Amino acid sequence: MRPLLLVLVVLIGACSGNAGSEVTTIPTQITTSTTTTTTTVPTTTTSEPPPTFPEIARALVTPTGVVVSVLEETTTGFRVTTPCGNEATVLEGTTLGTTQVVIDPGHGGQVDTGAVGANGLMEKHLNLEVSQALEADLIVRGIDVLLTRTADYASRLGVRAGLADRVNADLLISIHHNAPTPGPSPRPGTEVFIQSTSEASRRLGGLVWTRVMAALSDFDIEWTAAPDAGVLSVLSTQGSDAYGMISGPRTVSVLAEMAYISNPVEAELFATAEYVEAASDALADAVEGFLTTEATGAGYVAEPRIFNPQPGIGGSLCVDPALE
């Protein structure tokens, strides 16, 4: 059965850190070497009659549209991990096997709104809107995709990271819009955080940065950017990848801070359909390029940023959505 497309997420405090080296200029063309074929999603075992669910149920879309990881399939239902990391039993739902791409819309729920623009635009809503547009674009391109959050509810970092690993995704991209506002810039302040020890994450990050920068540069507004904006590692003072959606998954992962929702001019742009379409198309191009070619992007920053972000939402503050 084809996976339903959905979302869930929670990430607090993705914002600018210490300055590093300057990024390279936006390339006019992504460098491409040999074209390869992406690994296809494994098909389920066929039988007569066809099975109701994949041979291995890795995740489940509940009757209320929430995506959860499956711990065990029983004779009466499914034992699952809820968005807040609890165990629960769900009697029915749409089961999912492996998935190529997992999209993680940052933040969510009553406690974790993310940044808020001067126009009242909440980051959690914008992240979800861009993610849903990206989801639709990837489906048209024949790419299997799963969202970690489908509505405005909370989910813990470990649960979201674990979902990507559970469905054996080829990549995970976590979508955010940045704050607080840095200094003025002649070009967008897009930042893509990568796994510091993963060459695949570095390549994906370069493609995302290149495509997004090219798309946003078509808008003639007063941008803001950090001095070290680009494709970079963000390390804690202990020397490990600082953000949970980068350090947590075994899946190749990047976290994209599209631009600054805290800048009033940018927030006004983000509230338009034109921005959502441009952003989602750029991200889809980057994802497709990663899966189907050996293309590399640009924007790489040599020195890591040292920053200790706020931790994700704790169990005491996380309220699970209804599953049935």
FIMARVEX-189034 format. One record per residue (C-alpha): residue in one letter; y, z negated, x negated. Coordinates in steps of 0.02 Angstrom, whole numbers, padded with zeros to 5 digits, always signed. Each point is the difference from the previous one (the first is absolute). Last residue first. Layout:
BEGIN
AYZX...
END
This chain:
BEGIN
E+00362-00852+00390L+00069-00030-00175A+00157-00097+00048P+00118-00010-00148D-00028-00135-00132V+00144-00118-00041C+00037-00024-00185L+00115-00146-00037S-00133-00128-00047G-00101+00132-00092G+00141+00038-00118I+00107+00158+00002G+00005+00088-00167P+00067-00083-00155Q+00181+00025-00053P+00019+00121-00143N-00003-00052-00184F+00082+00136-00104I-00014+00078-00172R+00029+00188+00008P-00113+00103-00110E+00074+00107-00140A-00035+00186-00013V+00067+00058+00168Y-00086+00155+00071G+00104+00109+00115A-00117+00149-00002G-00144+00081+00095T-00175+00053-00048A-00110+00130+00083E-00189-00009-00025T-00026+00073+00172T-00079-00037+00170L+00014-00187+00028F+00158-00035-00098G+00090+00153+00067E-00049-00046+00178V+00071-00175-00023A+00162+00064-00077D+00025+00132+00134A-00033-00131+00134L+00129-00116-00077A+00131+00138+00001D-00040+00046+00180S+00012-00182+00053A+00169-00025-00082A+00077+00162+00067E-00063-00032+00177V+00057-00181+00002Y+00170+00049-00071E+00031+00137+00128A-00052-00115+00143T+00148-00111-00042A+00007-00191-00022F-00032+00018-00187L+00166+00091-00021E+00097-00146+00074A-00096-00118-00114E+00050+00106-00150V+00184-00020+00039P-00017-00186+00035N-00089-00033-00167S-00129-00136+00039I-00124+00134+00055Y-00005+00055-00182A-00117+00143-00050M-00184+00050+00019E-00075-00154-00081A-00174+00073-00025L-00146-00114-00046V-00142+00087-00088S-00188-00022+00006V-00164+00069-00071T-00129-00107+00092R-00058-00159-00088P+00131-00082+00109G+00089-00164-00039S+00118+00032-00146I+00102+00138+00082M+00006-00060+00180G+00024-00177-00066Y+00155+00041-00101A+00024-00072-00174D-00122+00096-00107S-00049-00124-00135G+00100-00062-00151Q+00020-00184+00046T+00187+00029+00026S-00053+00120+00136L-00012+00185-00036V+00077+00146+00090S-00065+00167-00064L+00112+00149+00017V+00036+00167+00081G+00188+00016+00020A+00149-00115+00014D+00045-00087-00163P+00188-00013+00027A-00025-00051+00183A+00058+00126+00129T+00127+00026+00138W+00037+00161+00094E+00164+00059+00076I-00056+00141+00116D-00036+00186-00012F-00182+00012+00059D-00099+00133-00095S-00028-00129-00136L-00118-00089+00119A-00129+00139-00006A+00003+00026-00189M-00008-00187-00033V-00146-00020+00120R-00101+00141-00079T+00027-00056-00179W-00027-00184+00035V-00161+00028+00097L-00071+00118-00131G+00042-00119-00143G-00077-00146+00092L-00161+00095+00031R-00013+00040-00186R+00034-00181-00049S-00126-00063+00127A-00131+00117-00074E+00043-00060-00176S-00035-00178+00055T+00039-00151-00110S+00176-00039+00063Q-00038+00034+00183I+00155+00089+00062F+00168-00041+00080V+00099+00147+00067E+00189-00019+00007T+00120+00116+00092G+00183-00036-00040P+00066+00163+00070R+00125+00102-00103P+00181-00014-00057S-00019-00190-00010P+00098-00151+00059G-00056-00174-00056P-00145-00101+00070T-00027-00046+00184P-00126-00138+00033A-00115+00074+00062N-00125+00144+00015H-00091+00102+00130H-00190-00013-00003I-00160+00103+00012S-00166-00053-00076I-00107+00146-00058L-00187-00022-00022L-00112+00130-00081D-00174+00074-00003A-00055-00125+00133N-00168-00089-00007V+00017-00063+00179R-00022-00180-00059D+00115+00022-00150A+00146+00052+00111L-00039-00142+00121G-00004-00127-00142A+00178+00040-00049R+00057-00030+00179V-00098-00162+00015G+00060-00063-00168L+00181+00031+00046R-00007-00094+00166S+00036+00082+00166A+00138-00025+00126Y+00028+00099+00159D+00120+00137+00055A-00116+00146+00036T-00131+00111-00081R-00022-00090-00165T-00121+00044-00141L+00013+00185+00037L-00151+00113-00027V-00003+00180-00058D-00121+00145-00012I+00084+00155-00070G-00012+00164+00096R+00180+00054-00030V+00045-00034+00182I-00071-00175-00023L+00111-00026-00153D+00157+00039+00100A-00047-00118+00141E-00031-00143-00121L+00164+00035-00089A+00093-00013+00165Q-00091-00162+00038S+00045-00069-00171V+00184+00048+00018E+00009-00090+00167L-00095-00151-00065N+00114-00022-00150L+00152+00019+00113H-00061-00135+00118K-00039-00125-00138E+00164+00042-00087M+00103-00054+00148L+00147+00108+00053G+00141-00113+00059N+00138+00121-00052A+00040-00108-00153G-00180+00026-00053V-00136-00132+00007A-00123-00035-00142G-00180-00047+00037T-00041-00064+00174D-00131-00125-00055V+00004-00147+00121Q-00014+00089+00167G-00128+00127-00054G+00002+00141-00127H+00030+00034-00185G-00034+00163-00092P-00088+00147+00084D-00164+00021-00098I-00073+00174+00003V-00184+00020-00045V-00060+00171-00054Q-00174+00077-00018T-00097-00102+00127T-00180-00064-00003G-00086-00057+00159L+00090-00051+00158T-00060-00082+00160T+00093+00016+00164G-00005-00162+00098E-00117-00125+00081L-00048-00183+00013V+00117-00067-00133T-00048-00161-00089A+00126-00089-00109E+00024-00056-00180N+00174-00046-00060G+00101+00093-00130C+00163+00017+00096P-00034+00182+00044T-00173-00052+00067T-00159+00018-00102V-00144+00061+00108R-00168-00047+00074F-00049+00144+00112G-00087+00014+00168T-00152-00058+00096T-00144+00058-00111T+00101-00042-00155E+00104+00103-00121E+00063-00105-00144L+00159-00021-00101V+00098+00139+00082S+00180+00019-00060V+00130+00003+00138V+00117+00130+00073V+00094-00057+00156G+00010+00125+00144T-00022-00122+00145P-00181+00056+00030T-00035-00035-00185V-00001+00134-00132L-00140-00048-00117A-00033+00009-00185R-00147+00029-00117A-00132+00044+00130I-00141+00069-00108E-00102+00137+00083P+00157+00045+00095F+00006-00039+00187T-00080+00058+00164P-00138+00092-00090P-00043+00177+00054P-00156+00012+00113E-00092+00062-00096S+00052-00034-00178T+00139+00037-00122T+00043-00117-00143T+00187-00022-00010T+00106+00114-00105P+00074-00052-00165V+00186+00037-00009T+00031+00148-00112T+00044-00017-00183T+00154+00103-00034T-00021+00172-00074T+00082+00036-00166T+00147+00107-00049T+00031+00021-00184S+00168-00049-00071T+00153-00034+00103T+00172-00057-00055I+00109-00044+00148Q+00153+00110+00013T+00187-00028-00001P-00021-00159-00098I+00110-00148+00043T+00075-00069-00159T-00093-00126-00105V+00015-00185+00030E+00112-00118-00099S-00080-00147-00089G-00018-00173+00074A+00109-00109+00111N-00070-00161+00071G-00056-00008+00180S+00040+00094+00161C-00089-00043+00161A-00169-00016+00085G+00023-00171+00079I-00140-00020+00124L-00147+00112+00035V-00098+00001+00160V-00096+00139+00076L-00094+00088+00139V-00026+00176+00053L-00091+00128+00096L-00088+00162+00017L-00163+00006+00093P-00144+00050-00108R-00102+00152+00052M-00173-00044+00069
END
